[in-house]
Amino acid sequence: MEAAAKVKSIFVYPIKSCRGISVCQQAPLTPTGFRWDRQWMVINNNGRAYTQRNEPKLALVETELPNEAFLEGWEPTGRSFMVIRAPGMQALKISLSKPRDIADGVSVWEWCGSALAEGAEASNWFTNYLGKPSRLVRYNAESETRPVDPKYAAGEKIMFSDCYPFMLLSQGSLDALNKLLKEPIPINRFRPNILVDGCEPFSEDLWTGIRINNCTFQGVKLCDRCKRLFSRCQLSIKTLVLLVPNQVKH
């Protein structure tokens, strides 16, 4: 097994379709992806998820978590918060302790179930920002299960991600694309969880088994949103903690 690249960056997106967080050192792994990744999402009055496809202003919403939230074994206290910011808005603080209220009839793509409701303050904040009725909800892992497509990764599950627990992309692929564009685009346009460097452009498209130190991933499918010229590898996971930087083997 030959080393092909190194992990350059890890990204976590706490709220679906909002800006991600670049994690400097490590990020705990769970069966549904990195801890905190797509654990929240914004919904409309009917419980349907907003995404950047229909609400592009979500791309300007920034999230901040305590640094210790990415340490293995860390648990939030009553004084642990996620801070949300957006242009023209006061900062919103969301407790990392799980809320008690339940929102029924929450849906994203084909999945429908219940979620934890973050309350009136969060609802008012997103309603004012988006200019339409909105609520912030949190995935309820204690009562809900959202499986991935069993044709590609039977038995795997996710929270509010689109399809699979992890998305991997190489710096070489992004660099190759930018050579063809008049205006280069940054990595956040593709919203990967794992950015690797040191491999040939698009070589990650062919990786089926990936090992990063003691972490073993399975490459299961190319991303549906990235057609022909540019694609990302969607992964399932069988391990615990991913550190940066680490060698990637396939």
Secondary structure, DSSP 8 states (H G I E B T S, - for coil): --EEEEEEEEEE-SBTTS--EEESSEEEEETTEETTTT-EEEE-TTSBB--TTT-GGGGG-EEE--GGGGSTT----TT-EEEEE-TTS--EEEESS--S-EEEEEEETTEEEEEEE--HHHHHHHHHHHTS--EEEEE-TTT--EE--HHHHTT-EESSSSSSSEEEEEHHHHHHHHTT-SS---GGGT--SEEEESS-TTGGGG-SEEEETTEEEEEEEE-TTS-TT---EEEEE--SEEESS-EEE-
